[in-house]
Amino acid sequence: MSAIDIILQRRSIRKYKNEEVSAEVREKIIESGRQAPSAANRQPWHFILVTDSKVKEDLSQSRYRAFIKDASFTVVGINLPYDEISEKWGVVDVTIALQNMVLAAEILGVGSCWIGGFYEAKIKEILHIPNEAKVVALVSFGIPAERPAPRPKKELKEILHYNKW
């Protein structure tokens, strides 16, 4: 299957098998994020790799994050800006890195789900994240126990503009 086919088939996975993702595969996923481009190569990201059952349980205390406890691991993407460029572009940079991880996971047969519904202060408290850092998103990863159908998408003609609006 081509990389494009893999990207087009990717779905958000919220049900995981009770199987661990191997350390080797997990490291490839994380490395894919580390190798992402960033504005002026600032790399303002930090990632917290959550594998501990108790911490996953604490992070899953919400209707929209309940599946975190069943994931093999969760990555918390954090922007810690240290200059004007990383202050301005850091959230975008972390987002790109997390998306690299999501795509790498799909290629490696690991499901994932991007999680934006959280209270930042609570995540910072659970994970001891410094106040000056910005939690961008959480992404759960695991062996899929489901294959959701495609969600409806807007027609290209509704969202694509040529040369001007």
Order of alpha helices (4+ residues) and beta strands (2+ residues): alpha-alpha-beta-alpha-beta-alpha-beta-alpha-beta-alpha
